[in-house]
């Protein structure tokens, strides 16, 4: 069993100056090169600017020993007596609002999130953002109430109990409901206090952390590594200052993309709509670039289909949306009678179970398939009490060709539903009527010839030809007008026909055509595919 370890990655997140790095230092026994604010600017400014890595080890609980490799498969690390170890690797994330990109990157490699709260201040803006990131990227949470030593000794327990209840209420409507809340004092007396006083509550915190697991090595000789592992590589005669943060991968496992099709889910704490054509900061892995979005949903008859989060189906048709559909948007649009304009096709006030977006990136990014995507508004004022994280999703399909608009997007069958409404002006005979108010005077009606229109009296007609130069048109009704429809359309004509020969003569000349006493409306509906180069109008059979 010598040298065998089980590793768990624990992210240390929270608002700036809540004591995250101090807590990591109190927990750690082994530090990496980036740990504990060794970045020159970090030391100068007194805040964490990059991810820090450190670790500590405890005896491996018996229930986790099944995760260990068989003794013969253990890496050769020389004689290392003793029991197997649970190694906890701490990922210390910065708390400053401007470093949210780094925080998101750190959150994607952790198994458990440690949300550090200054017990004297409670939840703050970045604490809330970290909690949102945790809900997206992490499955387990531990809340740490730090700086309990700053509370008045006589009222300390009462203050801790009060803050614990507040945090429990905060977590009530999240997936972290019932998460452990541990009070600690990572550095009693504050940063300037002598090192003689021991931290408080650390042993209780370690016991909680011991409940999760994953496999990885830290400061251990290894001969191979796989996705999720962290390791150091010694490269001789190389200046590390020349190396930028990047990706190490097996050939053909990562691709550089210029756009992507993603499954989208709005973050409920984000205020305001997610609108098509809007720009957001798009974080993919450790990269953040600007991207413009176009939202789309299933066709209305597929709103209730089970979400698919591992592939994108190009054979299906999708409905264009002016904005992401959610209950608030659909309700507002339904109440105002503007569902088509404001909420696309929110069929009968329903929202689809899955929605997608085409994300067009301003700069290409390199990333694996099915990776996490987070959209945010990082240009928002950090001093306002608002969530800057707007949505998250899964990258289902990356568009690698720079000319994707010409060669790939025509495969994407996203359509707009177009609806036009007009009136029947008069009847020619039993099978033909003249329509108006459906097109503008300058419209080329020839483009619409052959399309079906529905009369409000129930008949189905076909646009046959233009009629004159004022936007009127002739409609042929293959089944003919019903007797009831003719009654609706003809009474005024007969009544005015008795008014006198002079008036009738004028009507025959076309100067003042009689209109039906009861207006009969026309409806024209068709699909127009967004990326169809021919801009065709398509109607269902």
C-alpha positions in Angstrom: 0.0 0.0 0.0 3.0 2.2 0.1 2.7 5.4 -2.0 -1.0 4.9 -2.8 -3.2 8.0 -2.4 -6.7 9.2 -3.2 -6.9 12.8 -4.1 -9.8 15.3 -3.9 -9.7 18.8 -5.4 -11.3 21.4 -3.1 -11.9 24.9 -4.5 -11.6 27.7 -2.0 -13.9 30.5 -3.2 -15.4 33.6 -1.7 -15.5 37.4 -1.6 -12.3 39.4 -1.6 -10.6 39.6 1.8 -12.7 36.8 3.3 -9.6 34.9 4.3 -9.4 32.3 1.6 -5.6 32.2 1.2 -5.2 32.3 5.0 -7.5 29.3 5.3 -5.6 27.4 2.6 -2.4 28.1 4.4 -3.8 26.9 7.7 -4.9 23.7 6.0 -1.9 23.0 3.9 1.3 21.2 4.6 2.7 21.1 1.0 2.6 24.2 -1.3 2.9 24.5 -5.0 4.7 27.3 -6.9 1.6 29.3 -7.3 0.2 28.9 -3.8 -0.2 31.5 -1.1 0.0 34.7 -3.3 3.6 34.2 -4.5 2.7 36.3 -7.6 4.6 39.6 -7.2 1.5 41.7 -7.7 -0.4 39.5 -5.3 2.1 40.2 -2.5 2.2 43.9 -3.4 -1.6 44.3 -3.5 -2.4 41.8 -0.8 -4.9 39.9 -2.9 -4.9 36.7 -4.9 -4.5 37.3 -8.6 -4.2 33.7 -9.9 -5.1 30.2 -9.0 -3.1 28.9 -6.1 -2.5 25.2 -5.5 -1.5 23.6 -2.2 -2.3 20.3 -0.4 -2.6 18.4 2.8 -2.9 14.7 3.6 -4.8 12.7 6.2 -5.2 8.9 6.7 -7.5 7.5 4.1 -10.9 6.5 5.5 -11.7 2.8 5.3 -14.8 3.4 3.1 -12.6 5.1 0.4 -9.9 2.3 0.1 -11.8 0.6 -2.7 -10.8 3.6 -4.9 -7.1 2.7 -4.6 -5.4 0.8 -7.4 -4.3 -2.8 -6.7 -0.9 -3.0 -5.0 0.9 -4.3 -8.1 -0.5 -1.3 -10.1 0.8 1.4 -7.7 3.4 3.8 -9.2 7.0 3.1 -8.1 7.6 5.9 -5.7 10.3 4.2 -3.6 9.8 2.9 -0.1 7.0 4.9 1.6 5.8 3.2 4.7 2.5 3.9 6.3 -1.2 3.8 5.6 -2.8 5.0 2.4 -3.5 8.7 2.3 -6.4 11.0 1.4 -4.7 13.9 -0.3 -6.7 17.2 -0.5 -5.5 19.6 -3.2 -6.7 23.1 -2.5 -7.4 25.4 -5.4 -7.3 28.9 -4.0 -9.4 31.2 -6.3 -9.1 35.0 -6.3 -12.1 36.9 -4.9 -11.8 40.2 -6.7 -14.7 40.9 -9.1 -12.4 41.6 -12.0 -10.9 38.1 -11.8 -14.2 36.2 -12.4 -12.6 34.6 -15.5 -10.0 33.0 -13.3 -12.6 32.0 -10.7 -14.7 30.2 -13.4 -11.6 28.4 -14.7 -10.7 27.2 -11.2 -14.3 26.0 -10.5 -14.2 23.6 -13.4 -11.5 21.4 -11.9 -12.8 20.9 -8.4 -14.8 18.1 -6.7 -15.9 20.1 -3.7 -16.3 23.9 -3.2 -15.4 25.6 0.0 -17.3 28.9 0.2 -15.5 31.1 2.6 -17.7 33.8 4.3 -16.5 36.6 6.5 -18.7 35.9 9.5 -18.7 39.6 10.4 -20.1 40.6 6.9 -22.1 37.6 5.7 -22.9 37.0 2.0 -21.4 39.6 -0.3 -21.5 40.2 -4.1 -18.7 37.9 -5.1 -19.8 35.3 -2.5 -23.1 35.1 -4.3 -21.4 34.8 -7.7 -19.2 32.1 -6.4 -22.3 30.2 -5.1 -23.8 30.5 -8.6 -20.6 29.2 -10.2 -20.6 26.3 -7.7 -24.2 25.3 -8.7 -23.1 25.1 -12.3 -19.7 23.5 -12.0 -19.6 21.6 -8.7 -21.7 18.9 -6.9 -20.7 19.4 -3.2 -20.3 22.4 -1.0 -19.0 23.3 2.4 -19.6 26.8 3.9 -16.8 28.1 6.0 -17.6 31.0 8.4 -14.2 32.5 8.8 -12.9 35.1 11.2 -15.0 34.0 14.2 -12.2 35.2 16.5 -13.3 38.8 15.6 -16.7 38.4 17.2 -17.1 39.5 20.8 -16.4 36.6 23.0 -19.5 36.9 25.1 -21.8 37.0 22.0 -19.7 34.8 19.7 -21.8 31.7 19.7 -25.0 33.6 19.3 -23.5 35.5 16.3 -22.3 32.2 14.7 -25.8 30.6 15.2 -27.4 33.7 13.6 -25.1 33.6 10.6 -25.5 29.8 10.3 -29.3 30.3 10.0 -28.9 33.0 7.4 -26.7 30.8 5.3 -29.1 27.8 5.6 -31.9 30.1 4.3 -29.6 31.2 1.4 -28.9 27.6 0.4 -32.5 26.5 0.8 -33.4 27.0 -2.8 -30.2 25.7 -4.2 -28.9 22.2 -4.8 -26.6 22.7 -1.8 -29.5 22.7 0.7 -28.4 21.1 4.0 -24.6 21.6 3.2 -22.3 21.6 6.2 -21.5 25.1 7.7 -18.3 25.1 9.8 -17.1 28.1 11.9 -13.3 28.7 11.8 -10.6 31.2 12.6 -7.9 30.6 10.1 -5.6 33.3 11.5 -6.7 34.3 15.0 -5.9 37.9 15.7 -5.7 38.9 12.0 -2.9 38.9 9.4 -0.5 40.8 11.6 -0.9 38.5 14.6 2.0 36.3 15.6 2.0 32.7 14.4 2.0 31.3 17.9 -1.8 31.1 18.2 -3.3 28.0 16.5 -6.1 28.2 14.0 -9.6 27.2 15.3 -12.1 24.8 13.7 -9.6 23.3 11.1 -9.9 19.7 12.4 -13.7 19.9 12.1 -13.4 21.2 8.5 -11.0 18.4 7.5 -13.4 15.8 8.8 -16.1 17.2 6.4 -13.7 17.3 3.4 -12.9 13.7 3.9 -16.3 12.7 2.5 -15.5 13.2 -1.2 -13.0 11.6 -3.5 -11.3 11.6 -7.0 -8.0 10.2 -8.2 -4.9 12.3 -8.8 -1.2 12.8 -7.8 0.5 15.8 -6.3 4.2 16.0 -5.7 4.4 12.2 -6.5 6.6 10.6 -9.2 4.3 9.4 -12.0 4.9 7.8 -15.4 1.6 8.8 -17.0 -1.3 11.1 -16.5 -4.9 11.4 -17.7 -7.6 14.0 -18.0 -8.2 15.6 -14.6 -4.7 14.9 -13.3 -2.4 17.7 -12.2 1.3 17.2 -12.5 4.6 19.2 -12.9 6.9 18.6 -15.8 10.6 19.4 -15.6 11.9 20.9 -18.8 15.6 21.6 -18.7 17.2 24.7 -20.3 13.9 26.4 -20.6 12.9 29.9 -19.3 9.5 29.5 -17.7 8.8 33.2 -18.2 8.4 32.5 -21.9 5.6 30.0 -21.3 2.0 31.2 -21.3 -0.9 29.3 -19.8 -2.3 26.9 -22.3 -3.5 23.3 -22.9 -1.7 20.0 -23.0 -3.5 17.3 -24.8 -3.3 14.1 -26.9 -3.4 14.8 -30.7 -6.8 15.5 -32.2 -8.6 15.7 -28.8 -9.0 19.5 -28.8 -10.1 21.7 -31.6 -10.0 25.4 -32.3 -13.5 26.8 -33.0 -14.8 30.1 -34.4 -18.4 29.5 -33.3 -20.4 26.9 -31.4 -23.9 25.4 -31.0 -24.6 25.1 -27.3 -27.4 24.0 -25.0 -28.5 26.9 -22.9 -29.9 27.4 -19.4 -30.5 30.8 -18.0 -29.1 31.6 -14.5 -32.3 32.7 -12.6 -30.4 35.4 -10.6 -29.5 37.3 -13.8 -31.7 40.3 -14.3 -33.0 41.1 -17.7 -33.6 39.0 -20.8 -31.2 37.0 -22.9 -31.7 38.5 -26.4 -30.7 37.3 -29.8 -27.9 39.5 -31.3 -26.7 40.5 -27.8 -23.1 40.1 -26.9 -21.8 38.3 -23.8 -18.5 37.3 -22.3 -18.2 33.6 -23.2 -16.0 31.5 -20.9 -14.9 28.1 -22.3 -12.4 26.3 -20.2 -9.8 28.9 -19.1 -10.5 31.3 -22.0 -13.0 34.1 -22.0 -13.9 36.0 -25.3 -16.8 38.1 -26.5 -19.5 36.3 -28.4 -22.8 37.2 -30.1 -25.8 34.9 -29.6 -28.8 33.7 -31.6 -31.3 31.7 -29.5 -33.6 28.9 -30.9 -35.9 26.3 -29.5 -37.6 23.1 -30.7 -40.6 23.3 -32.9 -43.7 24.0 -30.7 -44.9 20.3 -31.0 -41.5 19.2 -29.5 -41.4 21.6 -26.5 -41.8 18.6 -24.1 -39.2 16.4 -25.5 -36.4 15.1 -23.2 -33.3 17.3 -23.3 -30.3 15.9 -25.1 -26.9 17.1 -23.7 -24.4 15.1 -25.6 -25.1 15.8 -29.2 -26.7 18.2 -31.7 -29.2 16.9 -34.3 -28.8 18.7 -37.6 -31.7 16.7 -39.1 -34.3 18.4 -36.9 -36.0 21.7 -37.5 -35.7 24.5 -34.9 -37.7 27.6 -34.2 -35.9 31.0 -34.1 -36.4 33.0 -30.9 -35.9 36.7 -30.4 -34.8 35.9 -26.8 -34.4 33.0 -24.5 -37.8 31.7 -23.4 -38.5 31.6 -19.7 -41.7 31.8 -17.6 -41.4 35.5 -17.0 -40.9 36.3 -20.7 -43.7 34.0 -21.8 -46.2 35.4 -19.1 -45.4 39.0 -20.0 -45.8 38.3 -23.7 -49.0 36.4 -23.3 -50.5 39.1 -21.1 -49.7 41.8 -23.6 -50.8 39.7 -26.6 -47.4 40.0 -28.2 -46.3 36.4 -28.0 -45.0 36.3 -31.6 -42.9 39.4 -31.3 -41.6 39.1 -27.7 -41.4 35.4 -26.9 -41.3 33.7 -30.3 -43.6 30.6 -30.3 -44.2 30.1 -26.6 -47.0 27.6 -27.4 -49.9 28.4 -25.2 -47.7 30.0 -22.6 -45.4 26.9 -22.3 -41.6 27.0 -22.3 -39.5 24.3 -24.0 -37.6 21.9 -21.8 -34.4 22.6 -23.8 -33.1 25.6 -25.7 -30.0 26.3 -27.8 -27.9 29.1 -29.0 -25.5 29.7 -31.9 -22.5 31.5 -30.3 -20.3 33.4 -32.8 -17.0 34.2 -31.2 -14.9 37.3 -31.8 -11.7 35.3 -31.3 -11.2 31.5 -31.9 -10.8 29.3 -28.8 -9.4 25.9 -28.3 -11.5 23.5 -26.2 -12.7 19.9 -25.8 -16.2 18.8 -27.0 -19.1 18.8 -24.5 -17.3 21.3 -22.2 -18.9 23.8 -19.9 -19.8 27.2 -21.4 -20.7 30.2 -19.1 -22.0 33.5 -20.5 -21.7 36.6 -18.4 -21.7 40.4 -18.5 -18.4 41.2 -17.0 -18.6 44.8 -18.1 -21.4 45.4 -15.5 -20.7 47.7 -12.6 -19.1 45.5 -9.9 -20.4 47.8 -7.1 -24.1 47.1 -7.9 -25.8 44.2 -6.2 -26.5 42.2 -9.3 -25.4 38.8 -10.7 -23.2 39.2 -13.8 -23.5 35.5 -14.7 -26.2 35.2 -17.3 -26.4 31.6 -18.5 -24.5 28.3 -18.7 -24.6 25.4 -21.1 -22.8 22.5 -22.8 -20.8 22.9 -26.0 -22.6 20.4 -28.3 -20.9 21.2 -31.7 -17.9 23.4 -32.5 -17.7 25.1 -35.9 -14.0 24.8 -36.8 -14.0 26.2 -40.3 -13.4 30.0 -40.4 -15.9 30.2 -43.2 -18.6 28.5 -41.2 -21.3 31.0 -42.3 -21.1 29.8 -45.9 -20.2 26.1 -45.5 -21.8 25.0 -42.2 -24.7 27.2 -41.2 -26.9 26.3 -44.2 -27.1 22.9 -42.5 -28.7 24.5 -39.4 -32.4 24.4 -40.0 -33.6 27.3 -37.9 -36.7 29.0 -39.2 -38.8 32.0 -38.4 -42.6 31.7 -38.5 -44.0 34.5 -40.6 -47.6 35.5 -40.3 -49.4 38.1 -42.6 -53.0 39.1 -42.3 -55.3 40.8 -44.9 -58.9 41.1 -46.0 -61.2 39.8 -48.7 -62.2 42.8 -50.7 -64.9 41.2 -52.9 -66.0 38.1 -54.7 -65.4 37.5 -58.4 -67.2 34.2 -58.6 -67.8 31.0 -56.5 -64.1 30.0 -56.7 -62.2 33.3 -56.8 -62.0 36.4 -54.6 -59.9 39.6 -54.5 -57.8 40.2 -51.4 -56.1 43.3 -50.1 -54.0 44.6 -47.1 -51.7 41.6 -47.1 -48.9 43.1 -49.0 -47.4 46.6 -49.5 -47.8 48.3 -52.8 -44.2 47.7 -53.7 -44.2 44.0 -52.8 -43.4 41.6 -55.6 -46.5 39.4 -55.3 -45.1 37.0 -57.8 -42.9 35.6 -55.1 -46.0 34.6 -53.1 -47.9 33.0 -56.0 -48.8 29.4 -55.1 -48.8 29.9 -51.3 -51.9 28.9 -49.3 -54.1 31.4 -47.4 -56.8 30.7 -44.9 -60.1 32.6 -44.9 -61.7 33.3 -41.6 -64.8 31.6 -43.0 -62.8 28.3 -43.1 -62.0 28.0 -46.8 -58.4 27.3 -48.0 -57.3 29.4 -51.0 -54.2 29.8 -53.1 -52.6 33.1 -54.2 -53.1 33.0 -58.0 -51.8 36.4 -59.2 -51.4 40.1 -58.6 -54.5 42.2 -59.3 -53.6 45.7 -60.4 -50.7 47.8 -59.0 -51.9 48.6 -55.5 -50.9 45.4 -53.7 -54.2 43.6 -54.3 -54.2 39.9 -55.4 -56.4 37.2 -56.8 -57.1 34.1 -54.7 -58.4 30.9 -56.1 -60.5 28.7 -53.8 -60.3 25.1 -55.2 -63.3 23.9 -53.1 -65.3 27.0 -53.8 -67.0 29.3 -51.3 -69.6 27.8 -49.0 -73.1 29.2 -49.0 -72.6 30.8 -45.6 -69.4 32.5 -46.8 -71.2 33.9 -49.9 -73.9 35.3 -47.6 -71.3 37.0 -45.5 -69.6 38.5 -48.6 -72.6 39.4 -50.8 -75.3 41.3 -48.9 -73.9 44.7 -49.2 -73.4 44.3 -52.9 -77.1 43.4 -53.4 -78.3 46.2 -51.1 -76.3 48.9 -52.8 -77.3 47.5 -56.2 -80.9 48.7 -55.6 -79.8 52.2 -54.8 -80.3 53.5 -58.3 -79.0 53.2 -61.8 -76.5 56.1 -61.5 -74.8 54.6 -58.5 -74.8 51.1 -60.1 -73.2 52.6 -63.2 -70.4 54.0 -61.0 -69.9 50.7 -59.3 -69.5 49.0 -62.7 -66.8 51.5 -63.6 -64.9 50.5 -60.5 -65.3 53.9 -58.7 -66.3 52.8 -55.2 -66.4 49.0 -55.1 -68.9 47.7 -52.5 -67.3 45.8 -49.6 -68.8 42.9 -47.6 -71.0 43.9 -44.7 -69.0 41.4 -42.6 -65.2 41.5 -43.0 -63.6 38.2 -44.0 -60.0 38.1 -43.0 -57.1 36.3 -44.7 -54.1 34.6 -43.0 -50.9 33.7 -44.7 -48.4 31.7 -42.7 -45.0 30.3 -43.8 -41.5 29.4 -42.7 -38.4 31.2 -43.7 -35.1 29.5 -42.8 -32.5 31.9 -41.3 -29.5 30.4 -43.2 -31.2 29.5 -46.5 -29.2 31.4 -49.1 -32.3 31.3 -51.5 -34.6 32.9 -48.9 -37.4 30.5 -49.8 -40.8 30.6 -48.2 -42.0 27.1 -47.1 -45.4 26.0 -46.0 -46.4 22.7 -44.3 -48.0 20.3 -46.7 
